[in-house]
Amino acid sequence: MPYQEISGMDTYLDETLKKYPELTFVALTQNDTVLYQAGAVEELDPTFAITFEKSSSQYLSASFIERLVVVMKELPQLLPSLFSSESSRSDLFQLPIESAEEVSGRVYVGLSSTYVQSQLTDIFFDIAIVLVAVLLVCFEVVMVVVMFYVSGPLEESESILKRQVKGDFSVNEKITYHGVIGTFADRLNQDSKDLQSRFKSLFAKLLPQSSSSSEVDSKLKSVSDRFSLQNKLGMHKGDVVDARIPLFVFSFAEELSKSFMPLFVNEFYQPSSWISKDVMLGLPISVFMFVIAACTPFAAKWVDRWGQKQLFLVGLIPAIGGYFGCAFATDAMDIVISRGVTAFGYAIITISCQSYIAAVVTSENRAKGMAMFVGVLMTATMCGTALGAIIADRIGYQPVFLLSALLAAFAGVLAWRMFIGELDAGEGKKAPGEKGSVLLLMKNVRFMAVILFCAIPAKIVLTGFLYFLVPLYLVSLDASQSEIGRIMMIYSLVIIPLSPIASGIADRTQKTKQLVVLGTILSGAILVSLYGDDSIFKILLAVTLMGVAHSILKAPLIACALEASEDTPEVGRTETLGFLRTSERIGSVIGPILVAMLLATHTFGEAMSIVGGGIIIAGIAILIILKKPAVEANKGVDV
């Protein structure tokens, strides 16, 4: 059959080209005339084209010297392409079609000269990310092991020795440390226990034999009180390390899906749905944040009623149920509902961990304990976001949720083993707030300015830009799922080292207001810079700079809010921080929905420019309000 009479050849070649991304074009020629083609066919030069051979098998069977010669011959041609931004000519291959010992036609294939290089680059970055994530996980594990087997027993040994030096031989009934140092601490405690046992025996012998039992009893009790020979320390208070690993593992499980959630919803969206596509893509994130904001106040009360350990384990039920719901979802609404269920468990678990840490720390190291809580969440965010993208790129979206369920169950096992069942809340318990405290704060103009013009916009940027828009933006630029995860990971990678530095600068200079204004205006300017031509490099730079802006903003924001709340002395710090966190959750809910509504009528760059412009205006507004004295700012407000 003549080649010209073959039907459907163009369609077949188009399908073949789509199936193999490494090909740039395919063409069938006869007598140097192109009959059928797919892709942009370049100049076909039979003398330049390479004939297909079993070159790989020849290379593998060659000697070392022959391989070295081939490498030295091809290396000079490869090196320039590594540093060249220009698209090079495709490698041209030809396959002769022989009929009756004659060449009746030729198939030409254009192979992208940069395809293999890009694949190897992706593998390199994936390996680097896995290495960084493994190092961070190892760091968390090593921290826990050191605290359990070294620092914890050392602190207990030091505490016992200090008591014994002062003549206090109280016995700790619940020493649970392990290892050599733990055995030493147990031995010191056992010495006090032996001394108390001997005193008890002596007390039992002398009292019946003495004629003046009341006098002897008085003297023995005096000796007992002086050296604490009958004192028992029955309550094991616990340590922040008890919550560190369970919290990290659970947060890591939750963060695995963060890099692809809008893309995952996009796969199940039905055009006939009563919700527009743009809004539906951001709805799971908004519902997740809304449920957390709604459940957090109730979860705090449940902690006081049932305890941290029990509540952590109970919270795993809805969390794991939500993961299974996403893993077996059949439409977009299933995903939205499942994310809401997971959010309910997430709120319970994070509050139980935060309450546990607050209960075991003292007033001297409360800030350090809370910093550990935030640090664990940020580390889990960085590891989970990047690794989740790599896993999804290899096995798909839904299996990632099964992995999340497995990790969440493992976190439950860790919490069951590491959390102290009966924990004396001590300083961790919060006094109930006074009635009307929220209303009083809302009348504080300076405080509400920080909330409305800084705290809420910061969360709008986080959820609307980073969690919602960045994945969609990068997919529109043909970025792979692994590339999306790598770019999103940079945000956390920047914040982890820079946030403590910014906190130190804020403490030394006491310029919290200036830093808050700077961070707010800078984040708005970064979003405005996305207007114009689309490029992966531009979004990469924006995510990096956003990490810098939020590093400047995060720590001073709390200090600035507390400083502004001093204008309302009737409201305590607990109520102030609670109001701040709730307001931030509101911003997290608004972010994806706001950006989705803008995307319905604007491009990615235009939508971000509008949001960025609004945030710049908010930054200028808070600058003006915070510059005014407190009395003038609150003038006319009945406090």
PyMOL commands that set and color helices and strands:
alter all, ss='L'
color gray80, all
select helices_A, chain A and resi 3-5+9-19+55-61+64-82+115-165+179-209+213-227+241-255+261-268+277-306+308-327+332-360+366-395+398-418+426-428+437-442+445-476+481-509+512-528+536-565+573-599+604-627+630-633
alter helices_A, ss='H'
color red, helices_A
select strands_A, chain A and resi 23-30+33-39+50-51+91-99+102-111+171-172+232-233
alter strands_A, ss='S'
color yellow, strands_A
deselect
rebuild
show_as cartoon
